């Protein structure tokens, strides 16, 4: 592990939720701001909201509080940003979706993976003679735990959506 990876792993994980204008170039301007300040984006999701002219962008990153505050201030200065909030995880509902294709070349392996999927409340989307595809929704920690459990079987492909998040209750 390099020293930059080591220092990155000790920084807290944050969820930044932004309402942005739904127009071309917004994603580029925001990600360019992260790049210019040497920030890594752990995950990013963008999608439509209840308002047709706005999109919700959810970004997860690791940072110390001081640097995060500076980043949020810089984000708020961008013209295409309507609102930016750092969501507190204990006051937030957040989920990620993962699709995991694993080797499953014998009936015993398929059964074991199916049992693990059941325990994690995952869905089996496809079963073939050589592979199985599982869909799992949950927190990033839950997805990591499942991934670590099934790595033994051989992960062929993995696709993760990134975190989507909303504050609990009536907070907006």
RACORCOR-V203558 format. One record per helix or strand of 3 or more residues. SS is the DSSP state (~ for helix, > for strand). FROM is the first residue (numbers start at 1). LEN is the number of residues. If there is no record, write none. Layout:
SS	FROM	LEN
SS	FROM	LEN
This chain:
~	3	7
>	12	10
~	26	11
>	43	6
>	54	10
~	65	13
>	81	7
~	89	3
>	92	12
~	107	13
>	123	5
>	131	8
~	140	14
>	155	6
>	164	4
